[in-house]
Amino acid sequence: MNIPQSNLPRIVIIGGGFAGINLVKSLANKNFQVVLIDKRNYHTFQPLLYQVSSSGLEPDSIAYPLRKIIKKHHTTFFRLTEVEQILPEKNEIITSIGHLTYDYLVLATGTKTNYFGNKAIQSSSMPMKTVPQALDIRSLILQNFEKAAIADSKSEREAFLNFVIVGAGPTGVELAGAIAELKNNILPRDYHDLDPDDMHIHLLEGADRVLPPMSEHASKKATQFLNKLGVKIHCNTFVKHYDGTMVTTNSELKLESETLIWAAGVTGAPVQGLNADALIEGANRYNVNQFNQIEDYANIFAVGDIALMASEEYPKGHPQVAQPAIQQGNLLGKNLVRLIENKPLKPFVYKDKGSMATIGRNKAVVDLKHYKFGGFFAWFIWMFVHLMSLVGFRNRVIVLFNWTYNYINFDKAARLIIRPFKK
Ligand SMILES: Cc1cc2nc3c(=O)[nH]c(=O)nc-3n(C[C@H](O)[C@H](O)[C@H](O)COP(=O)(O)OP(=O)(O)OC[C@H]3O[C@@H](n4cnc5c(N)ncnc54)[C@H](O)[C@@H]3O)c2cc1C
């Protein structure tokens, strides 16, 4: 892999997500040789993927080159490749471009979409975990509008204009709100040959309310906002089958739709090679102690979504959101420095900064520990937090510009089919 030999201990980090980049930053120019590996050459700001899918933002404003993050880190290297296997007995990893040995290994590989074993849904639905997938959704939505404009019958037209989103967690709710804004603001202006009343957005959720991970208050407010935007909510509803045109559920509900967006869950993305006990079955996450060390491996760590650190407060591990990943990445960097200085490691304690979701223009919900609120102020806070969390000044400026432009003009300017989606 062409990594130079060095006298410094080598840390290999797999994954340049929130956990990986914060770990890399906290190891900048310390007494290590650091090798960051990712199968993509950029960091993805996943919380705003839905805005790429719904034509609100260009993809390059939510992605950031990993090499740019490490440009001033003199002993850090980046390699673009997928890690295929770990050989812990040899302290070595196997990638698609060769082998590499390590002194310390950190797994920060995050999650992948969970289809719960349903192959039909996997092959016909649209996941939204990566930038290319978000672009596919954007293309499909716009292609459907074009096809609806030339459809021969009302039922054919409605199949193109029926958008079904499965999973009413923050991702599903945010996407439903954004597609509803396309219907309410864009269709009447740009698609004179389409009747907005023919377009329907269905949000399906297995639990008995939207936003199940958030408070009852957030859920109620979000339901009100979604109703106002015209989104049809179906709770206690599981999708059983989808063949590319018909959605079949556990209830009487059947929906004819060319678009099923799958936002119903994720599962860990581990790398092969560690013993079976290292992974918690079902969760598919590495079982780590309070220092993010994987059970039975002194020099292998896991951080972020892929790590499950059970504690009294979080018996099933921390929520799979950005904050635990950021905080664990930061702390592990400091702990690795302590490790080689023979100082005691600091245990991880999660600082929960609250959770939030936006449902559209002026509409968001925020859950803080002692205060829950929704509406314009929540929306403003949501925008500020997301803007400040984006990686890179340029990205922040571009996103701010786009949001301001879209807000003033009720527009979603990135309505481009650059790479047509083929089913
Ligand atoms: C659509 C969506 C919306 C979200 N919205 C929010 C939100 O609003 N707020 C919030 O807090 N959280 C949100 N999340 C969750 C949040 O994005 C994750 O919790 C966070 O990204 C976890 O960070 P991570 O570093 O553990 O993993 P990730 O950010 O997923 O990064 C994992 C990295 O590992 C790389 N990788 C994986 N396997 C390999 C391999 N074998 N070889 C090489 N590279 C590999 C991947 O390419 C990726 O870059 C959202 C997630 C999604 C999908």
The ligand as an SDF file (V2000), in Angstrom:
LIG
                    3D

 53 58  0  0  0  0  0  0  0  0999 V2000
  -29.8410    9.6560    6.0560 C   0  0  0  0  0  0  0  0  0  0  0  0
  -29.2230    9.8050    7.4100 C   0  0  0  0  0  0  0  0  0  0  0  0
  -29.5540   10.8980    8.1830 C   0  0  0  0  0  0  0  0  0  0  0  0
  -28.9950   11.0640    9.4500 C   0  0  0  0  0  0  0  0  0  0  0  0
  -29.3350   12.1630   10.1850 N   0  0  0  0  0  0  0  0  0  0  0  0
  -28.7530   12.3750   11.3810 C   0  0  0  0  0  0  0  0  0  0  0  0
  -29.0220   13.5410   12.1270 C   0  0  0  0  0  0  0  0  0  0  0  0
  -29.8330   14.3860   11.7100 O   0  0  0  0  0  0  0  0  0  0  0  0
  -28.3770   13.7220   13.3010 N   0  0  0  0  0  0  0  0  0  0  0  0
  -27.4770   12.8000   13.7680 C   0  0  0  0  0  0  0  0  0  0  0  0
  -26.8810   13.0230   14.8310 O   0  0  0  0  0  0  0  0  0  0  0  0
  -27.2100   11.6760   13.1030 N   0  0  0  0  0  0  0  0  0  0  0  0
  -27.8140   11.4330   11.9150 C   0  0  0  0  0  0  0  0  0  0  0  0
  -27.5390   10.2890   11.2140 N   0  0  0  0  0  0  0  0  0  0  0  0
  -26.6440    9.2970   11.8110 C   0  0  0  0  0  0  0  0  0  0  0  0
  -25.1950    9.7080   11.6750 C   0  0  0  0  0  0  0  0  0  0  0  0
  -24.9270   10.0750   10.3420 O   0  0  0  0  0  0  0  0  0  0  0  0
  -24.3210    8.5400   12.0960 C   0  0  0  0  0  0  0  0  0  0  0  0
  -24.6010    8.2670   13.4440 O   0  0  0  0  0  0  0  0  0  0  0  0
  -22.8490    8.8870   11.9500 C   0  0  0  0  0  0  0  0  0  0  0  0
  -22.5360    9.0930   10.5980 O   0  0  0  0  0  0  0  0  0  0  0  0
  -21.9850    7.7650   12.5190 C   0  0  0  0  0  0  0  0  0  0  0  0
  -20.6500    8.0630   12.2860 O   0  0  0  0  0  0  0  0  0  0  0  0
  -19.5820    6.9100   12.0590 P   0  0  0  0  0  0  0  0  0  0  0  0
  -18.2710    7.5790   11.9110 O   0  0  0  0  0  0  0  0  0  0  0  0
  -19.7370    5.8660   13.1050 O   0  0  0  0  0  0  0  0  0  0  0  0
  -19.9980    6.2110   10.6850 O   0  0  0  0  0  0  0  0  0  0  0  0
  -20.1840    6.8310    9.2410 P   0  0  0  0  0  0  0  0  0  0  0  0
  -20.3440    8.3020    9.2870 O   0  0  0  0  0  0  0  0  0  0  0  0
  -21.2450    6.0260    8.5900 O   0  0  0  0  0  0  0  0  0  0  0  0
  -18.7950    6.5300    8.5200 O   0  0  0  0  0  0  0  0  0  0  0  0
  -18.3440    5.2430    8.2150 C   0  0  0  0  0  0  0  0  0  0  0  0
  -17.2630    5.3490    7.1400 C   0  0  0  0  0  0  0  0  0  0  0  0
  -16.6220    4.0930    7.0090 O   0  0  0  0  0  0  0  0  0  0  0  0
  -16.3920    3.8070    5.6510 C   0  0  0  0  0  0  0  0  0  0  0  0
  -16.3130    2.3420    5.5430 N   0  0  0  0  0  0  0  0  0  0  0  0
  -17.2240    1.4350    5.9700 C   0  0  0  0  0  0  0  0  0  0  0  0
  -16.7790    0.1800    5.7820 N   0  0  0  0  0  0  0  0  0  0  0  0
  -15.5620    0.3030    5.2160 C   0  0  0  0  0  0  0  0  0  0  0  0
  -14.5850   -0.6540    4.7790 C   0  0  0  0  0  0  0  0  0  0  0  0
  -14.7690   -1.9740    4.9410 N   0  0  0  0  0  0  0  0  0  0  0  0
  -13.4460   -0.1970    4.2100 N   0  0  0  0  0  0  0  0  0  0  0  0
  -13.2420    1.1400    4.0570 C   0  0  0  0  0  0  0  0  0  0  0  0
  -14.1160    2.0730    4.4700 N   0  0  0  0  0  0  0  0  0  0  0  0
  -15.2590    1.6690    5.0450 C   0  0  0  0  0  0  0  0  0  0  0  0
  -17.5730    4.4330    4.9310 C   0  0  0  0  0  0  0  0  0  0  0  0
  -17.2800    4.6970    3.5950 O   0  0  0  0  0  0  0  0  0  0  0  0
  -17.7940    5.6870    5.7630 C   0  0  0  0  0  0  0  0  0  0  0  0
  -17.0800    6.7880    5.2360 O   0  0  0  0  0  0  0  0  0  0  0  0
  -28.0830   10.0940    9.9420 C   0  0  0  0  0  0  0  0  0  0  0  0
  -27.7540    8.9970    9.1590 C   0  0  0  0  0  0  0  0  0  0  0  0
  -28.3040    8.8510    7.9060 C   0  0  0  0  0  0  0  0  0  0  0  0
  -27.9350    7.6640    7.0550 C   0  0  0  0  0  0  0  0  0  0  0  0
  1  2  1  0
  2  3  1  0
  2 52  2  0
  3  4  2  0
  4  5  1  0
  4 50  1  0
  5  6  2  0
  6  7  1  0
  6 13  1  0
  7  8  2  0
  7  9  1  0
  9 10  1  0
 10 11  2  0
 10 12  1  0
 12 13  2  0
 13 14  1  0
 14 15  1  0
 14 50  1  0
 15 16  1  0
 16 17  1  0
 16 18  1  0
 18 19  1  0
 18 20  1  0
 20 21  1  0
 20 22  1  0
 22 23  1  0
 23 24  1  0
 24 25  2  0
 24 26  1  0
 24 27  1  0
 27 28  1  0
 28 29  2  0
 28 30  1  0
 28 31  1  0
 31 32  1  0
 32 33  1  0
 33 34  1  0
 33 48  1  0
 34 35  1  0
 35 36  1  0
 35 46  1  0
 36 37  1  0
 36 45  1  0
 37 38  2  0
 38 39  1  0
 39 40  1  0
 39 45  2  0
 40 41  1  0
 40 42  2  0
 42 43  1  0
 43 44  2  0
 44 45  1  0
 46 47  1  0
 46 48  1  0
 48 49  1  0
 50 51  2  0
 51 52  1  0
 52 53  1  0
M  END
$$$$
